[in-house]
Amino acid sequence: MTERVLEVAGLRAKYGTHEVLQGVELHIARGEWFCLLGPNGVGKSTLLNCVTGRMRVEVGEIHIGSYSMLSQPLEAKRLLGVACAPEQLPGLLTGRQCLEVYAAAKNLRSIDAELLEVAAQLGFTRFIDKCTDTYSLGTRQKLAVLLALIGDPALIVLDEAFNGLDPASAVTLKRLLRERLSQARCGVLLATHSLDIVEHYADTAALMLDGRVARQWNQAEIAELRKAGGEGIEAALAAASAR
Amino acid sequence: MAVIGIVASIVGVAHWSSDAGLSALQEYWLLVLVVAGIHSVTSVSRSRRHAVAAWSESWLATAPLSAAAVRVNRAIDCFALLFLQYLIVCVLLAIAALAGGEFGTILRPVAALTAGVLVGSAVGWWLPESRHREQREASRYAVHAAAGNTALLQPSDRGLSHWPVARAMSMGRPENSRLLFVCVALFAVQSGASAVQGIAVLLVWTIAGYLVSLLSAGITVAKEAAHWLRPTPVSFVGFAWPLARRALLHQAIGIVIVAAAMSGSDAAWLEAVSVVVLWMGLVLAVYAFASSTSYRT
């Protein structure tokens, strides 16, 4: 059996009295690209916040690798790489400082050369010594993704990480993630509205509706939809949403 | 808090040595006029700039509203706060005059205040907008780290130490700290004081302002940093110490300079030492509380 990097079971979470997540179940294996789909306000970002430890879980369990996010959060977070929302980057720090602080927070001894290579491929290096509040949306996204890749994490969590990226950088990032997945270095959880990514890159996709996973497509089903071409994935999503 | 502040102000003004204070204001009516004018110009022009920027991003910007309605709305935005401040000052002056039994003593200061506010508001309203259009980012006022070699990127918590200081610097930008200098100019440097004494008072106020900003920055940065670093396995010590380290050093150096300036003037050295100890105790308590309440695994 392939090693699971994320396992979410019976997850419930709420803002005040409003229950946003109502028993979410999902798991991601090492080497798997998992796309989380769904209309606005169904709980995709809330789910990511729970997985990354930003939000307290009411009921349920989250395991990253073999560690529980609830009872062993520090061990679980050592396996986690998160691309925060661009507006959450500290505006008064430079890109260099952000990368150094994140690496120190992850107790790393060094920042690997591969990350610097990725920074160069994304065209980020020339902005590295500027404060992040001077960055464009795309440049912030690049920094957020680089922060997620620090320390070669087993689970990479991305929330709309391709928004604002120029096409060349987006392709570079997709290829890079695909390469890491093919080497079974990590699993990827991506919340997105982009069906193009589901069609060309995802191994598994799930549609969230009303705080729970309403429909999930495995690798074979996505391959079928891919073969069908045309509006295969859109039609499948519409049909699942209409149920 | 606001109610307590107002009550404290009224009680303070009522017990103020109204004769000396009001006669000083009568004597320095021109200064009152100038200060009111400067404050009105900057306040109204800034409010107008913000109102224009907010309107351009508002969901109502494309609605078919009349230009007159928009102008009236903008005028209310710009003048309401200034008018409220003007009323509060007038009421406080009236209370002081009534406490002293001579209502006539406030006529000249109030007239100067009114003239300053009216002229300043008009100038602030009509100031050209173009030179303010560029919104300056907060990091412009922070001290930037020297550009380094990308190939030598190493894990380091120096950025975390730098963050509260950068925030304090950006909070103390000229448009935010102008009121402090107006207050200093009005109240701190007494007539007859030497230039050196005046500069010393200004220096102490500047450092004190920075230290208060740094204290406040420590609280806000602790929250932001904790949120940003929450998905990482950072320990409490690894989070709290780098965050406070440089800020504590700045606080210690700053308060020692302030204490030295105090003991050099009229305060006894024992008072100066107690100021240092009390301030550093407060700073440590605030930083420890801010870090511990923000940090969560």
Interface residues (C-beta under 8 A of the other chain):
Chain A: T52 G53 R54 P73 L74 E75 K77 R78 L80 V82 C84 Q88 L89 P90 G91 L92 L93 T94 R96 Q97 C98 L99 E100 V101 Y102 A103 A104 A105 K106 N107 L108 R109 S110 I111 L115 L116 A119 T125 I128 D129 C131 T132 D133 T134 V157
Chain B: E137 A138 S139 A142 H144 A145 A147 G148 T150 A151 L153 Q154 P155 S156 D157 R158 G159 L160 H162 W163 A166 R167 S170 E224 A225 H227 W228 L229 R230 P231 T232 P233 V234 S235 G238 F239 P242 T297
